[in-house]
Amino acid sequence: MGNYEKAVDITYQDENVLVINNPSGVLVIPDQHTYENETLIGILKDQTKHKNMSGS
């Protein structure tokens, strides 16, 4: 999961809404000094990819 080895806590999810508990200190979107895999967006992408690969 990039540099952050923690999964994001998804509190609620349906077709239109995703409610998450963003870990403290994790940026939501990358800036010019941060790689995407170190942000909430990158963690969610990685977490979703791993979930889909495992068939869950």
Residue pairs with C-beta under 8 A, 6 or more apart in sequence:
1 7
1 37
1 43
1 46
1 47
1 50
2 35
2 37
2 38
2 42
2 43
2 46
3 35
3 37
3 38
4 23
4 26
4 37
4 38
4 43
6 23
6 43
7 43
7 47
8 20
8 21
8 22
8 23
8 40
8 43
8 44
8 47
9 20
9 21
10 18
10 19
10 20
11 19
11 20
11 21
12 18
12 19
13 19
20 40
20 44
22 28
22 40
23 40
26 38
26 39
26 40
26 43
27 34
27 38
27 39
27 40
28 39
28 40
28 41
29 39
29 40
29 41
30 36
30 38
30 39
30 41
30 42
35 42
36 42
36 45
37 43
37 46
